[in-house]
Amino acid sequence: MPRQAVGETVRVAIHAPAPLVRAGLAGFVALDPRLHELPRDRIGEADAIVVAVDVADASALDLLRRLCDKPGARFLVVVGKKWRADLSAAQKRGVRAVVWWDFCSPDVFARSVRAVAGSEETPLPSPLAPERAEHHVVASRGRAEPRLNAREVDVLRLIAEGKQCDEIAIELSYSERTVRYILYGAMKRLRTRNRAHAVSHAIRAGLI
């Protein structure tokens, strides 16, 4: 699929198992005149394919393949609960951005869709490369993002994979108290109100 030029209408296809979720996403598309929803039978023509899942895991990546196995397909995955999929596998499958449903406002959705439609075909450098597209949009608007230290990156990355503090403590050979201290530090640095918000912000900003 060719890159979308600035100012062009972005053709969007939506897949969501829950009718209410699908209606919400379709509503976001309708709010932005730069976006145009395609019917399901034209999914292969979409510049960005939006897929909503509760848990992003291997079966979710297989769903993407079944929906559109066309080379160059670009996906925006809207996650309801947890991210458990292998990140490199997700990128190879065409995932270019991830948005957590709790933070999926019309503005975030529209910017993410346009970023996905205009993303380069070359691999992105971040370990969470599919989410870098949103970071590029945010950065282009002049907002400086705080840096995370290595321990904060490790903890937030593992939380993004669905692990709890006790599991992270074992994996990183820290005490559970230390993990919570690191997490609190990351939340304070990012000015977020809870761990889910911190992980979502860090992913969208390309910090982890």
C-alpha positions in Angstrom: 0.0 0.0 0.0 1.4 3.5 -0.9 2.1 6.0 1.8 -0.7 8.5 2.4 0.1 12.0 1.3 -0.5 14.8 3.8 -4.0 16.2 3.3 -5.4 13.2 1.5 -8.5 11.4 2.8 -7.5 8.2 4.7 -9.5 5.1 3.9 -10.3 3.2 7.1 -11.6 -0.3 7.6 -12.9 -1.3 11.1 -13.2 -4.7 12.7 -14.6 -5.1 16.2 -16.4 -8.1 17.7 -18.6 -6.0 20.0 -21.2 -4.0 18.2 -21.0 -1.1 20.6 -17.2 -0.9 20.3 -17.5 -1.0 16.5 -20.1 1.8 16.6 -17.9 3.9 18.8 -14.9 3.5 16.4 -17.1 4.2 13.4 -18.3 7.3 15.2 -14.7 8.5 15.6 -14.2 8.1 11.9 -17.4 10.0 11.1 -16.2 12.9 13.3 -13.1 13.6 11.2 -13.7 14.7 7.6 -10.2 13.5 6.7 -11.2 9.9 7.4 -13.5 7.7 5.3 -14.8 4.3 6.4 -14.8 1.5 3.9 -17.2 -1.4 4.0 -15.8 -4.7 5.2 -15.7 -6.3 1.7 -13.2 -3.5 0.7 -10.8 -4.0 3.6 -7.9 -4.7 1.2 -8.2 -1.1 -0.1 -7.9 0.5 3.3 -4.9 2.8 4.1 -5.4 1.9 7.8 -7.2 -1.1 9.3 -8.5 -0.6 12.8 -8.9 -3.8 14.8 -10.3 -3.8 18.4 -9.4 -6.7 20.7 -9.7 -7.3 24.5 -6.3 -9.1 24.7 -3.6 -8.7 22.0 -2.0 -12.1 21.8 -0.9 -14.6 19.2 -4.5 -15.3 18.3 -5.1 -11.6 17.7 -2.2 -11.5 15.3 -3.7 -14.5 13.5 -6.9 -12.5 13.3 -5.1 -9.7 11.5 -3.8 -12.2 9.0 -7.3 -13.6 8.3 -8.7 -10.1 8.0 -6.2 -8.9 5.4 -3.1 -10.9 4.3 -2.2 -8.4 1.6 1.5 -7.3 1.7 1.8 -3.8 3.1 -1.4 -3.9 5.1 -1.2 -1.5 8.1 -3.1 -2.0 11.3 -4.0 0.1 14.3 -4.9 -2.2 17.2 -7.2 -0.9 19.9 -6.6 -2.9 23.1 -9.2 -3.3 25.8 -7.3 -5.2 28.5 -3.8 -6.6 27.9 -1.0 -6.8 25.4 0.6 -10.2 25.3 1.7 -10.6 21.7 5.3 -10.7 20.6 6.2 -7.2 19.5 8.4 -8.1 16.6 5.7 -10.5 15.4 3.1 -7.8 15.6 5.2 -5.4 13.6 5.8 -8.1 10.9 2.1 -8.7 10.8 1.6 -5.0 10.0 0.8 -3.4 13.3 1.9 0.2 13.2 0.2 1.6 16.3 -1.5 0.5 19.5 -4.0 2.5 21.4 -5.6 1.5 24.8 -9.3 1.7 24.7 -9.5 3.7 27.9 -7.5 6.5 26.3 -8.9 6.2 22.8 -10.4 9.7 22.4 -11.6 10.9 19.0 -8.4 13.0 18.7 -6.0 10.2 19.7 -7.9 7.9 17.3 -7.7 10.2 14.4 -4.0 11.1 14.9 -3.2 7.4 15.3 -5.1 6.4 12.1 -3.4 9.1 10.1 0.0 8.1 11.5 -0.6 4.5 10.6 -1.6 5.4 7.0 1.5 7.5 6.5 4.0 5.3 8.3 7.2 4.1 6.5 7.6 0.5 5.4 11.0 0.3 7.1 11.2 -1.2 10.6 11.1 1.3 13.5 13.9 1.2 16.0 12.0 1.1 19.3 11.4 -2.3 21.0 7.8 -1.3 20.8 8.2 -0.1 17.3 4.5 -0.4 16.3 3.6 2.3 18.7 6.2 4.8 17.4 3.8 6.2 14.9 1.8 8.0 17.6 5.1 9.3 19.1 6.0 10.9 15.8 2.6 12.7 15.7 3.0 13.9 19.3 6.6 15.0 18.7 5.7 16.9 15.6 3.3 19.1 17.7 6.2 20.3 19.8 5.6 18.4 23.0 8.8 17.3 24.7 8.5 13.8 26.3 10.4 13.0 29.5 13.0 10.3 29.5 12.8 7.1 31.4 15.7 5.3 33.0 16.6 1.7 32.2 14.8 0.3 35.2 11.6 2.2 34.6 11.6 1.0 30.9 12.0 -2.6 32.0 9.2 -2.4 34.6 6.8 -0.6 32.3 7.6 -3.0 29.4 6.8 -6.0 31.6 3.6 -4.4 32.9 2.6 -3.8 29.2 3.1 -7.6 28.7 0.5 -8.2 31.4 2.8 -9.1 34.3 2.1 -8.2 37.9 4.5 -6.6 40.3 5.4 -9.9 42.0 6.1 -11.5 38.7 8.3 -8.6 37.6 10.2 -8.8 40.8 11.1 -12.4 40.1 12.1 -11.7 36.5 14.2 -8.7 37.3 15.6 -10.0 40.6 14.3 -7.1 42.5 12.1 -7.0 45.6 8.5 -6.4 45.0 8.8 -3.1 47.0 11.6 -2.0 44.7 9.4 -2.7 41.6 6.6 -0.6 43.1 9.1 2.2 43.9 10.3 2.2 40.3 6.8 2.1 39.0 5.8 5.1 41.2 8.9 7.0 40.0 7.9 6.3 36.3 4.3 7.4 37.0 5.6 10.6 38.6 8.0 11.3 35.8 5.3 10.8 33.2 2.7 12.7 35.3 0.2 9.8 35.0 -2.4 8.8 37.6 -2.0 5.0 37.5 0.0 2.1 36.0 -2.3 1.6 33.1 -2.1 5.3 32.2 1.7 5.2 32.6 2.1 2.2 30.3 -0.3 3.7 27.7 1.4 7.0 27.7 4.9 5.5 27.4 3.8 3.2 24.6 2.2 6.0 22.6 5.2 8.3 23.1 7.6 5.6 22.1 9.4 5.7 25.4 9.4 1.9 25.9 
